[in-house]
């Protein structure tokens, strides 16, 4: 019964954040008051991939087992996408089905992501390898780098990167291996990713 509650909670969390993300996305920049600036900052944050990677990572590692990690991640993204696009249709009078199909494909592979992240945190033999995947993705999202430069391009995602490093940290040697592999993952994404996030 407890596992069903966890699944339902993942679905509700995703659905709630989907509505919130779309609502924040529609806020006008009316003035420079704290609340408008905060709303616009959060609206921008929720349009970026990093926050969703971080939330899915936390959901997966907090799951009870491997199967639960896969299902929780899937339900989270299913709930988020469903409410986001239904709210979009309500606001604008049309349903952006091509966008839903595009992001729906990512949602369909999210159980694999959830399992990899769960194993990265809980499987001792994989702690030095698998965390490089989500950390490498976050490096790719937060930093701009080349042969002679390294720049933080998105400070919020850079903070998320540091938080993710803390989540997967076990020992200094393990962290060194993970970061070395994560840099390779980020370089491969920069070179070969067909998507610009």
Secondary structure as UniProt FT lines:
FT   HELIX           2..25
FT   HELIX           34..47
FT   HELIX           49..61
FT   HELIX           66..92
FT   HELIX           97..122
FT   HELIX           124..126
FT   TURN            127..130
FT   HELIX           131..142
FT   STRAND          143..145
FT   STRAND          150..152
FT   HELIX           155..168
FT   HELIX           172..192
//
